Amino acid sequence: MKYLEEFRDPELARRLLDDIRATVTRPWALMEVCGGQTHTIIRHGIDQLLPEGVELIHGPGCPVCVTPLEVIDKALEIASRPGVIFCSFGDMLRVPGTDRDLFRVRGEGGDVRVVYSPLDALRIAQQNPDREVVFFGIGFETTAPPNAMTVYQARRLGIRNFSLLVSHVRVPPAIEAIMTSPDCRVQGFLAAGHVCSVMGVDEYPELAERHRVPIVVTGFEPLDILEGIRRTVRQLERGEHTVENAYQRAVRPEGNPAAKAMLADVFEVTDRAWRGIGVIPQSGWRLSPRYRDQDAEHRFQVSGITTVEPAECRSGEVLQGLLKPNQCEAFGTTCTPRNPLGATMVSSEGACAAYYLYRRLGLPAAPPPARSLPVVPLEASPVA
């Protein structure tokens, strides 16, 4: 298959669904890790077409959504300072901090600019040598290499007025945290193909073996998702728990060696806080000592900011797969895309945004009770 339409062929989808129905003999709960996959599932109604008993649980795969509140507040503090040009992708501007967002900062006179690449921010720094330029670097393994390359280029070109506010996170430790949670119901994973196109699949076999769960690397079109589900269900029915690559057109087992080398040079692995979840050990990156002077958090001395998540927002439970968006009492009422309580309603990859956009508005008869967060039983440690 070479063309987009072929990855949405209804006849091929029907055959895959028939195969899944013929395979399933008992209930199974699968988690798609990527927010892009969540939007494909909800947009095309894949979860509603699956045989009864096969449940798709939405995971913490939206990079905007898992950016912790304290990092958002650090961004707001830096962006509000005189002489700073704060650059970000557009989907971060409406993510609520404690009492405002980047749009509000811009309305109050802050120089907040939307860019389409971190290299755009680097060019702005070259053009404005008398001002500090900060790029908001968020995301999973997919967006980390270009951000690392930009820091590397700034050092190589001697551009001293450029820095990076880092909030990069890694998928495998998140899977580990999900599987060790006492509330976990996940029996198999659809792994994000774009993450694996960078990092390869080396980190997944140990997870699959230790937790006895199949992990299938999957793409983002409807047929990709259905093929990933088909392979995962087949493994579960056979009692297997291996790693399969169902996205070979983009993912090589070793990943992208050049991108991995750049990550190893510019970043180092560290503990990271995930919004609504808590601190997950070794789940993120920070700039390595060689590049520490380009770390905006250190440059602007904002490491002491602490925050408290709003009690009425249950996005942490959504991100952990413990709650469907329309099971939250605030969904579609006090929380909408125009007036969001949390990032899952704002981001283009957020599960709450997907449910709202594609009109999954109906509430179940008995929404789950509120839970205290963080649910993942991890001991918090400071994020340097």
N, C-alpha and C positions, 0 to 999 in steps of 0.2 A: 504494500500500500504506500503510495507516494503523495497523495493529495489529501487535504483536510477533509473533504467530503467523505472520503473513504473511511475515515476514523469515526464518522457519524452515520454510517450506513445502517438503516433500521433493520434490514434483513439479517445482516451479520450480528447485530445486537440481539435480535430474536433468537438466533441460533445459540449464542453464548448464554442467554437466559435459560433456554431449554436445557442446555448442558448442566447449568448450575442446579436447576430444579431436579434433574435426573440424578444428580450426585448427592444432594442434601438428604440426610436421614434424621437429623436432630438439630436443635437450635445452635447457632454460632454467633458470636459477637466479634466483629472486625473493626479495627480502627484505621481510618485514613489519616496519615500524619500531616498532610499538606492542606493549607487553606484553599489553594487553587483546586485541588481535588474535591474539597467540600463543595465549592461553588458549582463544579461540573455535576456532582451528584444531585444537588438540590435543583439546579436549573433544568436538568433533563429528567428528573424524577426517578433516578436509578434506584434509590432506596425504596421507592414505592412499587417498583417492578420486581424486586427480588422476592423469592419464595418466603412465605411466612416463617418466621423463626430466624432468618438471617438478618441481623441488625448491623447497621453501620454506625459506629461511634465516632464523633468528630473530635480530632485531637488538637494539640497545641501547635499547629503548623502555620499560624499566621504571624509573621515577624513583627508587624505593627502591634498586634494584640498582646504579645508576650513581653513587649518592652515595658519594664516596670515603671510604676508611677514616679518613683524617686528620680529615675533617669529623665522622664518627661519634665519634671520640675527643674532638674539641672539644665535642661535645654532652654526652658523658659527664662531661668535666671541669666544664663549666658546671653541669650538673644535680646534681653532687655538692656544690656549694658551699652553705654555710649562707645562709639568707635568700632562696634562689632557688626559684621555682616554674617548673618546666620543662614546657612544654606541647607535645604532638605528636599527630599522627594515630597510631592504634593500630598500623599496620603497621611503624612504625619501632622499636617497643619491643624486638623480638627480633632486630634486625639486629646481628650481632656486631661489636664494636670489637676492639681489640687483645687485651684480656683480659676483657671483660665486655660487657653490653648495658644498655639503659635499665631493663629489668626488674630486673636485679641492683642497679642504683643505687637503684631504688625499694625493693627488699628491704633495702638497707643504710641506709634512712632518708631518702633523697632524696625531695623532693616532686615526683614526676613524674606528670603528669596527661594522660589521653587526652581530646582535644577533637575536635569534629566540624567545626569551622570556626575559622579564625584570629580571627574576631570573638569566639568563646568565650574565647580567651586574652586578648583586650583587655578583656572584661568582668571576667575574673578580676583583671586589673591594676587596674581601677577599684575592685574590692571589697577589694583588698589593697594600699593605697597605701604601706605600710611595707616591702613586699617587691619584689624584682626579678622580673618575669615575662618569660620568654623563650619565643617560639614558634619551632619548628623548621620553617623554610620550605624545602621541597624541591620538586622536580618540573620538568616541562617548561613550555612556554608556556601550558599549560592551567591550571595552579594558580598561576602567577605573578600574574595580575591581582588575585585576591582577597587575596593576601598584600600586594601593593602598596597596595591600597585600605585594608587594616588599618593599615599604617604611616602612610599619609596621614591616616586618621582619628585615630590616636594623636597625631599632630602637631597636627591641627586642634582636638582636645579638650584638649590640654595634658596628656596622660597621659605622664609622664616616666619611669615605672618599667616601660615596655614596650619590648622590643627583639626583633629578628628575627635568628636564625641562618640565614644565606642559603646555599642550595646549589641554585640554579636553573640549568638548562641548556637549550640551544637545539638543535632538531633539524637545521636545514640544515648547520651546521658539522660535525655528527656524520656526515651523509651524505658530505660532502666528505672527511672523514678516512677513512671506510670505502673510498671509491672510490680514494683515493690510496695505500692500503695495498698493499704488494707481494703480499699473499696474497689479495687481493679476488677473489671469484668472482661477485659480484652483477651481474646484467644488467638488473634492473628493480626498482623500489621500489613497495610499497604504503604510501603516506604516511598518517599518523594523522589521521583526520578531526577529532578534538576539538582538536588543535593548530591545524589550519588554520581551524577555526571562530573562533579568536581572531586569528590572524596573517594569514589569507588565504593566497594562493598565490604572491605576488609574488616570493619568494625562490627558488622552485623552477625556473622556466624556464631560468635561467642554469646551474644544476646539471645539468639534463637535457641541455642543449646541449653544455656543456663535456665531460661524461663520456659523452655519447651513450647515455643510459639513459632509458627511459620512467619517469615518475613518475605514479602514479594515486592520487588522494586517495580513501580508502576508509573505510567505517564499520566496525562491530564485530559485526554479526550474520552468521550463516552466508551468507546471500545477498549481503550487502555484500562479504564477502571473496571469494566466487566471482565476483561481477561485477568486482571489482578485478583479480582474476587474469585473467579473460577479456579485459578491455581491455588489460592489460599484455602478455599473450601475443600478442594481435592486432598490437599495435605492433611487438613484437620480430620477428614473422614478416614484417611488411611493411618492416622496416628503419627504423622511425620512432622518434623519441625526443622526445616532447612531454609536456606536463603535462595530465592530464585530471582533471576533478572528477566522481567517481562518487558523491559524497555531497552532492548539491545540496540535500537537505532540511535540512541543517545548516550547510553551508559556502557563504559568499559569496566571490567572488574577492578582495574588499577586506578580508575578515575582520570584526572588531568594532572600529570606530574608537574607541569610548569606552575599551575595554579597552587598546588600543594606546597611547592618549594617557596613560592612567594608568601604564602600564609605562615610557613615555618620561620621565615626570615623576619617578618614584620610583627607578627603576633605571638603571644604565648597563651597556653591554656590556663584558665582560672575558674574559680567558682563564679556563678552568675545567679542573680535573682531573676525570676520569671513572674510577670504580673499575675497576681491572683493565685500563684502556686507556692512561691517561696524560693529559697536558695537551693539550687541543685549543684552539687560538687562537680567541678571540672566540666561544666556545661557551657562554657563560653570562652571568649578570647578578650585579651586586652593587649595594648601595644607592648612590645618587648622593651627591655631596658634601653636598647640602642635607639629606639624611637620615642622614648617616654616624654621628651620635651615637646613632642607634637600631640600629646594627649590633652585635649581641651579640659578634661576634668581636673588635671593637675595644673595646667596653665592658668585656669581661672579660679582655682581653689574652691570648688563647689562639692567636695567629697563629703561634707558634713550634713547634707540635706536628708531629712527623714520624713516619711509620709505615712498616712493611714488610708487604706482603701475604703471607699464609701460602702457602708453596710448593705445598702439597697441593691448594689450591683453584684450579680452572681456570676460574672464572667469567668472568674477563676474556676468555678465548677464546670462551666461550658468548656474551658480550655483543657480540663482534665478528662473530659468525656463523661462526667458524672451527671450532666444535665443537658437536655436539649434546649436550644434557645427559647422556644415557645413554652417551656415549662417554667420560665422565670416570670414572676408576678409583674415585673416592670416592663417586660417585653411588649413593644407596640403601644404602650400607654405612657408611662413617665420616661421611657427610654425609646427613642426613635432616632433615625439618622440625622434629623435636624437638631435634636436635643439629646445626644447620647450620654449615657452614664459611664460607659466603658468603651475601650478600643474595639471590642468585638462587634460593636454596632457601627463603627466608623470605617474600618478598614475594608478595602475592596476584596480582601481575602477572609474577613471575619465571618464566623458561622452565624452570628446574630444578623449581620448585614445580609447574608445569603437568604436566611429565613424570611426576613422582612421584604427583600427585593422580589423574591419569587413567591410571596404571599402564603408562606407557611405560618399563618397567624393563629390557627385554632389551638386552644389550650387543652391539654389532657384533663380528664375528669379529676385526677388527684395529683397535683404537682408534688414532687419530692420535697421534704422538709428542708429548711435552711441548714447548711453545714458550717461549722467553724473552719476558717482558712488560716494558714495553708493546710491542705489535706495531706499532701505528700509528706511523710514523716521524716523530714530531713532537718538536721541541726543547722541552724543559720550560722553563717560565717561571714565576716566582712568582705565586701567586694572592693578590691583595691582599684 
